[in-house]
Amino acid sequence: MARLLSEMGRVQDARNVFEEILVYNPLSFEALFENALLMDRCGEGEAVIRRLQEALDIAGEENKVKEARNVRLIMAQMQFLQKNVEKALKSYQELSKEDPKDFGPYFCRGIIYSLLDRNEGVKEQFAKYRELSPKKFEVEGYLRTSLSRMKLFGSNEKN
């Protein structure tokens, strides 16, 4: 419902639904990620990071390692969207070092390198991503949706 509200341009209603979800599940990856994107789009950059830090603190208190990692992945994406590119790349590098078998940080670094025309890193990152990613993860379908383009590139189709 929140995604649909967002696509309809009812951003505040969408955010309210995501916040409702987060009351019941404060570490819901999807709700945290989608809400962070909407907050960022509304110009609430500092509030986004504070909101994610709260979730990271909860994950730490509850000793939920996977959830803490997911929040850190979202934080890195927000760093990129807020034009803190080198900080985002560093965050993804740290995440890769912590779990070298996770394809996500390699994929995200590959996208960033390609957007920055850092061709020397693109091939290496995407090769590592392809080596580690499950067969069912299909990037092409993911990139076709307007919401995912906004997630990855920080804009919607109107821009």
C-alpha positions in Angstrom: 0.0 0.0 0.0 2.8 2.4 0.9 4.5 1.9 -2.5 1.3 2.5 -4.3 0.6 5.7 -2.3 4.2 6.8 -3.2 3.7 6.1 -6.9 0.4 8.1 -6.7 2.3 11.1 -5.4 0.9 10.7 -1.9 4.2 10.8 -0.2 3.1 11.7 3.3 0.5 9.0 3.3 3.1 6.5 2.1 5.5 7.6 4.8 2.8 7.2 7.4 2.2 3.6 6.3 5.9 2.9 6.4 6.1 4.4 9.9 3.2 2.2 11.0 5.1 -0.9 9.8 8.2 0.3 11.6 6.3 0.6 14.9 5.6 -3.1 14.7 8.9 -4.1 13.1 11.5 -1.4 13.6 14.1 -3.4 11.6 12.0 -4.1 8.5 14.5 -3.7 5.7 11.9 -2.8 3.1 10.1 -0.3 5.3 13.3 1.3 6.4 14.7 1.5 2.9 11.5 2.9 1.2 10.9 5.3 4.1 14.5 6.6 3.9 14.1 7.2 0.1 11.0 9.1 0.7 12.5 11.2 3.5 15.5 11.9 1.3 13.3 13.0 -1.6 11.5 15.4 0.8 14.9 17.0 1.7 15.2 15.4 5.1 18.7 14.2 4.7 19.9 14.6 8.2 16.7 13.1 9.6 17.1 10.1 7.4 20.5 9.3 8.9 19.2 9.8 12.4 16.2 7.5 11.7 18.6 4.8 10.3 20.9 5.3 13.3 18.0 4.6 15.6 17.3 1.4 13.8 21.0 0.5 13.9 21.0 1.1 17.7 18.0 -1.2 18.1 19.7 -3.9 16.1 22.8 -3.6 18.2 20.8 -3.7 21.5 18.9 -6.8 20.3 22.1 -8.4 18.9 20.6 -8.7 15.4 23.7 -8.8 13.2 21.9 -9.4 9.9 19.5 -6.6 10.5 22.3 -4.2 11.6 24.1 -5.0 8.4 21.0 -4.3 6.4 20.6 -0.9 8.0 24.3 -0.1 7.2 23.6 -1.0 3.6 20.7 1.4 3.6 22.9 4.1 5.2 25.5 3.6 2.5 22.8 4.1 -0.2 21.6 7.2 1.5 25.2 8.5 1.6 25.4 8.0 -2.1 22.1 9.7 -2.8 23.2 12.6 -0.6 26.3 13.0 -2.8 28.7 11.6 -0.1 30.1 9.3 -2.8 33.5 8.5 -1.3 31.9 7.9 2.1 29.4 5.5 0.5 32.1 3.7 -1.4 34.0 3.3 1.9 30.9 2.0 3.7 30.4 -0.6 0.9 34.1 -1.6 1.1 33.8 -2.1 4.9 30.7 -4.2 4.4 32.5 -6.3 1.8 35.4 -6.9 4.1 33.0 -8.0 6.9 31.2 -10.5 4.6 33.1 -11.1 1.4 30.3 -13.5 0.2 27.6 -10.8 0.2 27.0 -9.7 -3.4 25.1 -6.5 -2.5 28.1 -4.2 -1.8 29.8 -5.3 -5.0 26.7 -4.6 -7.0 26.3 -1.2 -5.4 29.9 -0.2 -5.9 29.7 -1.4 -9.5 26.7 0.9 -10.1 28.5 3.8 -8.5 31.7 3.2 -10.4 29.7 3.0 -13.7 27.9 6.3 -12.9 31.3 8.0 -12.2 32.9 6.5 -15.3 35.4 4.7 -13.1 35.7 1.9 -15.7 38.7 0.2 -14.0 36.5 -0.7 -11.0 33.2 -1.5 -12.8 34.3 -4.8 -14.4 35.9 -6.0 -11.2 32.9 -5.2 -9.0 30.3 -6.7 -11.4 32.4 -9.8 -11.9 32.5 -10.3 -8.1 28.8 -9.6 -7.9 28.0 -12.2 -10.7 30.2 -14.7 -9.0 28.4 -14.4 -5.7 24.8 -13.5 -6.6 22.1 -16.2 -6.5 20.7 -17.2 -9.9 17.2 -15.9 -9.0 18.4 -12.3 -8.5 17.6 -10.6 -11.8 19.0 -7.1 -12.1 17.3 -6.4 -15.5 13.9 -6.7 -14.0 14.8 -4.8 -11.0 16.2 -1.9 -13.0 13.0 -1.7 -15.1 10.8 -0.3 -12.3 10.7 3.4 -11.8 11.0 2.9 -8.0 14.3 0.9 -8.4 15.7 3.5 -10.7 15.0 6.1 -8.1 16.6 3.9 -5.5 19.8 3.4 -7.5 20.1 6.7 -9.2 18.4 9.1 -6.9 15.7 10.4 -9.4 12.4 9.5 -10.7 11.3 9.2 -14.4 10.4 12.8 -14.6 14.0 13.9 -14.1 
